[in-house]
Amino acid sequence: MAETAVQKKDTNTLPATLMADFSEHAGAGMDAIGTEDMQIPFLRILQPLSPQLNKNDASYIKGASSGDLFNTVTGQFWSGEDGVYVIPCGYTVKYLEFQLRSAGGGYQGELDPNDPDLKQTTREGASEILPSGNEVIRSAQHLVMIVDPETGATQQAICDMKKTQLKVSRKWNTQMRMVQYQGPSGLFNPPMWGTIWKLTTVQESNDQGSWNNYAVERIEPTEVPQDTFIAAKSFFESFAKGEIKTSGATAEEQSEPKQASMSSDDVPF
């Protein structure tokens, strides 16, 4: 497959009669399932101590390695070196509250962007501490459409970037703003969902340790099936209208916020 193209292949592997029956009853039984009844998966990086790499953990992903990217709902993973193709479809920022690990750790929920406590934080090393003594972590959330380069299949996800990943988020936002095309009336910026990018991972380190971070590369020229872009546009429009609500944490991380440890993908520095 060429690096600059995402091409759809025939995925019709079902018997013709069964496929015809499926097609006739497409979506049947799922009418009552709305966006509020579904969970948008997170696209995250496996770190050396991620529970998904522990064979004794319920979230273990067989065959995955540190530095790979994975889907928090399905457990599907992609090599960090080969990466994944994504189409950006939205962007938002969350302010997440965590109890310090020294106090037992645990996700405490989201803070409203206008919460006055956010203006009263103090810096302790690389951490921002709230008046309550808990840490607040800024999470840049990129809503993306993951595109399978072999089949053209797509899946929605939230690529949330925190701490040292924020520099990658800012760079990515800047790169998207800089994309321009020559039109009949001059240069113009394409819509967010009009570009495709490749996310891979790289290892970084400092005097406190090492971890895996994102690397972002624009794929040009953009060559994806029209129906893929239509799906990406629909995802963007649903988010812009407020029909899709993003979360600051996975369902598992939210279920027992006082006891749960910090997000496994969370970079430590």
Order of alpha helices (4+ residues) and beta strands (2+ residues): alpha-beta-beta-beta-beta-beta-beta-beta-beta-beta-alpha-beta-beta-beta-beta-alpha-alpha
